[in-house]
Amino acid sequence: MNEGWYRLLSIVVLIVGVWEGPMSIVYRLVSDDGGTVLRAANYLPSPWCYVVATAAALFAYGVLAVLDTGRKKALARQNAA
């Protein structure tokens, strides 16, 4: 996988993580909406929606860390060759 794919996956994971994490919490606090498919955390009752949104943001951060490590290893292999 070249660097372009790592960048694309990182951008997608970042957008999904921010949308399902902090933006989901902000939308819940501001509008009191029950949620849609795009804001799945908002389907849950009040205390659990915040827990799931935080977990989604942390999971996205972990995936970004793995992708960044993989990109650095791929670049090191490419530079060594």
Secondary structure, DSSP 8 states (H G I E B T S, - for coil): --HHHHHHHHHHHHHHHHHHTHHHHHHHHHH-----GGGGGGGS-HHHHHHHHHHHHHHHHHHHHHHHHHHHHHHHHHHH-
